[in-house]
Amino acid sequence: MRVLRSPPGADEVAPPTSLLSRAVSMYVDGFRSMRLGRTLWALLVLKLAAFAVIGHRYFPDVLHAQFDSDEARAEHVLKRLSTPQETP
């Protein structure tokens, strides 16, 4: 194993040894140096959280309300997907 020497006065940190540790270290270092990317990731997480919370209210489970069993739901979906629809 190669020992990395840092300049005098810098904190000496041993390099990660496993592949998982190196991958995590790479992403952590990348996120530390981001500015715009960090804002975009925060916006993405916020949107996903809002969709998860609000989605259940505005997108009800119609198949569960109309059909009693999984087989009936599967048959209905298969029929709707396999028959051509008329376009107006």
C-alpha positions as CSV (number, residue, x, y, z in Angstrom):
1,M,0.0,0.0,0.0
2,R,1.3,3.4,-1.0
3,V,1.4,6.1,1.7
4,L,0.4,9.5,0.4
5,R,2.4,12.4,1.8
6,S,0.6,15.7,2.3
7,P,2.3,19.1,2.5
8,P,3.4,20.2,6.0
9,G,0.5,21.6,8.1
10,A,-2.2,19.7,6.2
11,D,-4.3,17.2,7.9
12,E,-3.1,13.7,7.1
13,V,-6.0,11.4,6.1
14,A,-5.4,7.8,5.1
15,P,-6.8,6.9,1.7
16,P,-9.9,4.7,1.8
17,T,-9.1,1.1,1.1
18,S,-12.3,-0.6,-0.1
19,L,-14.1,0.1,-3.4
20,L,-17.2,1.2,-1.5
21,S,-15.2,3.6,0.7
22,R,-13.5,5.1,-2.3
23,A,-16.9,5.5,-4.1
24,V,-18.5,7.2,-1.1
25,S,-15.4,9.4,-0.6
26,M,-15.6,10.5,-4.3
27,Y,-19.2,11.5,-4.0
28,V,-18.8,13.3,-0.7
29,D,-15.8,15.3,-2.1
30,G,-17.8,16.1,-5.2
31,F,-20.8,17.3,-3.3
32,R,-18.7,19.4,-1.0
33,S,-17.3,21.4,-4.0
34,M,-20.6,21.9,-5.7
35,R,-22.6,25.1,-5.7
36,L,-25.3,24.9,-8.4
37,G,-25.4,21.1,-8.2
38,R,-26.2,21.2,-4.5
39,T,-29.1,23.6,-5.1
40,L,-30.5,21.4,-8.0
41,W,-30.3,18.3,-5.8
42,A,-32.1,20.1,-3.0
43,L,-34.8,21.1,-5.5
44,L,-35.1,17.6,-6.8
45,V,-35.5,16.1,-3.3
46,L,-38.1,18.8,-2.4
47,K,-40.1,18.0,-5.6
48,L,-40.0,14.2,-4.9
49,A,-41.1,14.8,-1.3
50,A,-44.0,17.0,-2.4
51,F,-45.1,14.5,-5.0
52,A,-45.0,11.7,-2.5
53,V,-47.2,13.7,0.0
54,I,-49.6,15.3,-2.5
55,G,-49.6,12.4,-5.0
56,H,-51.8,10.2,-2.9
57,R,-54.5,12.8,-2.7
58,Y,-54.7,13.8,-6.3
59,F,-54.0,10.4,-7.9
60,P,-56.3,7.9,-6.2
61,D,-56.0,4.2,-6.8
62,V,-58.9,3.8,-9.2
63,L,-58.2,0.1,-10.0
64,H,-58.3,-0.8,-6.3
65,A,-61.7,0.9,-5.9
66,Q,-63.3,-0.7,-9.0
67,F,-62.0,-4.2,-8.8
68,D,-61.8,-6.7,-5.9
69,S,-58.9,-8.9,-6.8
70,D,-55.5,-8.7,-8.4
71,E,-56.6,-11.0,-11.2
72,A,-59.5,-8.7,-12.2
73,R,-57.2,-5.6,-12.1
74,A,-54.6,-7.4,-14.3
75,E,-57.3,-8.6,-16.8
76,H,-58.7,-5.0,-17.1
77,V,-55.2,-3.5,-17.7
78,L,-54.3,-6.2,-20.2
79,K,-57.6,-5.6,-22.1
80,R,-57.0,-1.9,-22.1
81,L,-53.4,-2.2,-23.3
82,S,-54.0,-4.8,-26.0
83,T,-57.1,-3.4,-27.7
84,P,-56.6,-0.4,-30.1
85,Q,-58.3,2.8,-29.0
86,E,-60.2,4.9,-31.4
87,T,-58.9,8.4,-31.9
88,P,-61.5,11.2,-32.2
